[in-house]
Amino acid sequence: MNLITKTTLFYLLVALLVFGIGGVVAYMLVENEVRKETDFALYDNLSQLTKDVADSIPLDILRRGKVDIAELGPATRDTFFVFSDTLAPHPHLQGVMEPYRKLTAVRQVGDQYYRFSITDVIIETDDIYEVVVEIMLRLFLILGVAMLFFSFLVTRLLFRPFQKTLEQIRAFRLKESGALQLPETTTREFRQLNTFLTQMAAKARRDYLAVKEFSENASHEIQTPLAVAQGKLELLLESPGLSGEQLGQVQAIQQSLSKLSRLGKALQLLAKIDNQEFAVQAPIDFSRITEASLSNFAELAALKNLRLSSRIEPNVRLSVDPVLADMLISNLLKNAIRHNEEGGWIEVELNREHFRVRNPGKTPQAPVEQLFERFKKSHASDGSLGLGLAIVKKIADVSQFTVDYEFAEGIHQLTVRFS
């Protein structure tokens, strides 16, 4: 639900509250006005009857259904007129009472005093209520339709620059060199927003390029001395006269340097994935990449005496970067080989819904949901970096896949589900 729709609904709720209060006020005002007009008509009728009595019109003629005149004699004095509410039978509906307005007064006509009682029907409160409610409902419906219609126009016209700004932001890429082109607008708030976004995008691009350049330079500069150190250690291993203890120490140093080199490459790969440096051009044949990876790891699996079986559905095409696809499959296969048991097996399954790898192995020492975090290992003693599954998770996220890890009855199962 967009902002204009939410604002319109909020205003409609406020209008509903206002119309409710306004309806009560209107009902009271109409009822008061009807009462005043009825009282005025009754008083006017009293004056006319007084004149008729003074003109010697017989009382029997003046007495009607709503008029009662009683002769009191010469001893009574005039009184002020008194208005009151009363109930009387409905003239047409038998057994139904309806509200009347009554005027009572004593008037002197000549030497005699007369009591006048005049009643007149007033508009019933139910009728006033129904009229007020009907008017308010119609006004509210007209207002609601008008607000919805004009909110649509506002969204299409006034918010058009904002929609274009959102489109430009969605298309913005840090690794591209083009500046952020935002639409011109005469609305001050949109101009302020565009200025802020332009400045923020420029700063983000500068920071990104600085960090990217630093990480690439650092990775390159680190790899060079590591390669030199490994070469020196290889020469040292070929030197005569080294004791067994010295050979063990040199090999340990070599392993540490190799691990450090792999760690730098893995972290650099994660940074590139985070920076979205891998672009999807067109759907690729995931089946072919899976078969190629299986062929590459078949020899390694055979060296560890592992049986490798697969069920690959042909021509499974996915929108994913081919380099990332190869990394995902390779990391899962390496993980299955590393965390397998002697003489074990690996099952690989691929169809249009998921890619799955199953293998037997030891029970993980950490919760399986934590193994996708960086530097989390299933066993502290193994030689892995703890980044393999983190890379798999990151590739799955940027490719809009989901990855699940299950362990039951000594079987590890990793499933990548395609959305």
N, C-alpha and C positions, 0 to 999 in steps of 0.2 A: 504494500500500500504506500503510495507516494505521499510527499509532504502536503501537497494541495488537497488531496482527498482527506487526509487526517485532519487538516485545518478546517475543511468544509464540514466534516462530521462533528468536530468540536463546536463550531459555530451553530450547527443545527441543534446540538444538545442545549447550548446556551439559549438559542431561540425558543426551543421547546419549553425551557424553564420560564423564560420571559413571557411567552404566550400563556402559560399556565397561570402565572401571577396576574398578567393582564386580563385574563378571562374572569378571574375572581373579582378584580377591581371593576371591570366592565359590567359584570352581573350586579354588583352593589350599586353602581351609578345608574344603570337602567332601572333597577327596582326602585331606587329613590326617586328618580324622575317620574316614573309611572305613578308612584304614590302621590307626588306633589301635584301632578296634572289631575289625578282623580279627586284629590281634596279641593282643588280649585273648581272643578266642575260641580262638586257637591255644594260648595259655598255659593256658586253662581245660581244653582238650582234653588237654594234656600232663599236667596234674595228675590228670585222670581215668584216663588210661592208666597212670600210675605206680601208682595204687591198684589198677587191674585186674591189673597184673603182680604186685603184692604179694598179691592174693587168689588167686594161682596159676592165673589164666585162661591157657590155652595161647596162646603167641605167634602161632600160625597163625590163631587166631580174631581176635586183635587186629589183625593185619596186614590192612589194607584198601588200597583204591586210593590213599588220601591219607596212609596211615600206614605207616611202615617202622620196625621195631624189631630191632636187632641186639644179640646177647648178647656182651659184651666180656670177661667173666671177672672174677675177684676183684682183679686187679692195677691196674685203672684207677681214677681218682678222679673225683668229680663236677666238672662244668663249669657255668658260667653258660649260660643259654639264649641263643641267637643267632638274630636275625631277619634274613632276607634276601629279596630279590626273585628270582624265577626264572620261566622260561617252561616251559610244558608243553602237550602236545597238547590241543586242544579235545575235550571228551568227545563231541560230536555232529557237529562239522564236521571232516571228514577233511582233514589237511594244514594246518590252521589252528592256530597257536600262540596261547595267551592267557596273560596275566600271572597268576602265583600268588605267594602269600606263604608263605614257608617258615620253620619253627622247628626248630632243631637244638639238642639238649641231651643230656648224659650224666647219668644218674641211678642212684644205688645203691638197689637193692631187695634187702633181706636181705644176703647175702654177695656178691651178684653186681652188676655194673655193666651198664647197658644204654644204647645210643645210640638216641635217639628222633628221627625225622625226620617232621615233620608238615607237610603243605601244604594250603592252602585257597585257592580262587579268590577274588579280590577284584573289585570292580566295575571294569571297564575304563575307562581314561582317556577313550576316545572316548564311552563312555556318560555319564560325568560331564560332559564338555564339551557334549554334545547336550542334556542335561537343564538345565544352567546357561544355555545360550544360549536355549533355549525359554522358560525362566522369565523371563529378562531381556527378551526380545522381547515377551512378553505384557505384562509390567509397563510397558515403554516405550510400547506401543500404547495401553494403558489410560490412562497418564499423558498421552500426546499428545492423545487424544480429549477427555479431561477438560479439559486446558488450552485447547484450541481452543473447546470449548463455553463454558467460563467466560470466556474472553477476549471472546467474542461478547456474553455477558451484561454484562461490564464495559463494553464499548463502548456498548451500548444504555442502560445504567443510569447508571454513574458518569460517562461522557463526554457525557451528554445536555446539561448546561449548556454544555460547551465547544462542542458543535455549534451550539447556539443563539447563542452568542457569535460564532462565525464567520459565521452568517447575518446577524446585526446589523451586523457589520463590512462584509460585502459590500454591504449595503443602505445603508451610510452615505454621505452626500454632503456635501461641504464647503459647497456653496451653499445647502443647506437649513438652516432655523433650528432644527429639532427636535433635542433632545439625544439622545445615544447611549444607548438603553435596553438594558442588559445584564441577563441573567436572574440571579435570586438563587440562591446555591449555598452549601452547607455545607462544601465543600472549600476548605481554606485557600489552596492554590495557585491555584485558579480565582478566588477572591475577590481575591487580589493581582493576578492578570492583569486582571480586570475593572476594578479601581481604576486600574491603570496605563493601560489603554486609554481609560477615560473621561477621565482627565487629558490624555492625549496628543491625543484627538479634540478636546477643548475648546481646547487650545493651537493645534492645527492650524487649527481654524476661526477663531480670533482672528487668527492670522498671515495666513490666506487673506483674510479680510475687510479687514485692514489693507493688504495688498499690492494687493488689488483696488481698494480705495478710492483708494490712492495712484496706481495706474496710470491709473484713470479720471480722476481730478482732473488728473494731469499731462498726459494726452492732451488733455483739454478745454482746460486752460490754455495748452497749447502751440499748439493749433489756432487759438485766438482771436488771439494776436499774429501768427501766421503769416498769417491772413486779413487782418488790418489791414495788415501789411507788403506783402502782395500788392496790396491796394487802393491803398496809397500809391504803389507802383511803377507801377501802371497809370495813375494820375494823372500821375506823373512822365513816363511815356512820351508823354502827350498834351501835355506842356509844350513850347512853341516854343523854338527855339534850341539843341536838343541836337545835339551832333555825332554822327557815325556811331560813333565809339569809345564815347561815353557811352551811346548806344542799345544797343550790344553788351554793355556792362557791366551795364546794367539788365536786359536779357533774360537774361543769365547768372545774375544774382541771382534773378530770377523762377524760372528752372529749378531752382536750388538749393533755393529755398523750397518749390516744388512737390514736389520729390523728398523733402524733409524731411517734408512733410505726409503724403505717401504712405507713407513709412517708418514714421511714427508709427502710422498706421492699420493697416499690415500687422503690426507688432509687437503691437499691441493685439489684432488678430484671432488671432494665434498664441497669445497668452496666454489668450484666451477658449477656444480649442480645447483647450489644455492643461488648463484648469480644468473642462473638460466642461460648459460652459455651454450647449451645443447638445444638446437631448434629442430622441430618436427617438420620435415618438408612434405612427406607423403606417407601413406601406410606402407609398412615393410612386411616382408615374408618372415614372420617370427618362427615358423616351422624350420625354414632353411637355416636360420641362425642357431636354433637349438640343436639341429643335427650336426652342424659344424662344431659347436662347443663340445658335444658328446664325443665326437671323433677326436678332438684335441685332448680330452681328459680320459679317454679309454685306456691309454698306455699307463698313465699315472694310477688309475684304478687297478689295473692288472698288476702293477708293481706291489700294491698293498693287498693283493689277493682278494679283490672285491669284485663281485658279480654285478655288472651294469646292465640293466634292462630298461627299455623305453617303449612308450606308446605315444607316438607323435602323429597327431592329425595333420594331414597335409594342407598347405595353403591357408594357414591361420594368419591373417593380415591384421596388423595393429598399428595405430598411430603413435609411434614411439621412436625416439632417436636411435638409429642402429648401433651406435657406440654404446649408449646406455643399455640397450637390450642385451648386447653381448656381455657387458659388465654384470648385469643382473644375473644372467644365467651362469656365468663363470663363478661369481661369488657363491651362489647357491650350491653349485657342484663342488667347489673347493671346500665349502663348509661341510657337505655331506661326506667327503673323503676324509677330512681331518678329524671329524667327530664320529667316525665309524669304529667298528670293532674288527679285530683280526678275522679274516674269512667271512666278512659280512657281505652286504648287498646294498645296491642303490637302485631305486625305482624312479623313473622320470615319466611324467604324464603331461601331455599338452593337448588341449582342445580349445574350442572357441570361447570357453568360459573361464578357464584357469590354466596355470602352469604349476605343477606340483612335484616336489622332490621328497622321497621317503627313504629313511635309512635307520638301522638299529644303532644304538649307542648308549652311553652312560646317562644317568639322570642328571639334568642340569642343576648346578648348585645355586643358581639365581633364578628368580621367577621368570617364566618365559616371556612375559610382557615387557620385562626390562632388558631383554637381550638385544632389542633394536636400538638401544641407547649407545652412544659412543663410549668405547673403552669398557663395555660390559662383556664379560666372558662367561661362558657356561662352566668353565673350570679354570681356576687361577693358575694351574701349572702348565697349561698348554702353551704353545709358542705363537698363538695368534695375536694380532694387534687389538682385537676387540672392535674392529671397524667394519668387518665384512657385512654383517647384518644391518649395521647403521647405513652403509652405502645402499644396500638393497631397499631399505625402507625409504631412503631419500629418493632413489630412482622411481620407486612405486608412487610416491607422493607427487612428484613433478609430472609423471605420466598418467596421473589420475587412476592408478590401480590401488588395490588394497592387498596387504600381505598379512597372513595369519601364521602363527607358530603353535603347533600342538605337540604335546608329548604324552603318550599313553602306552602302557605295557611295553616299555623299552623301545618304542619306535618314535623317532623324530619325524615330523611332517610339516613342511613349509609350503604354503599355498599362496600364490599370487593370483588374485582374482581380477579379471579385466572388467572395467565398467562399460 
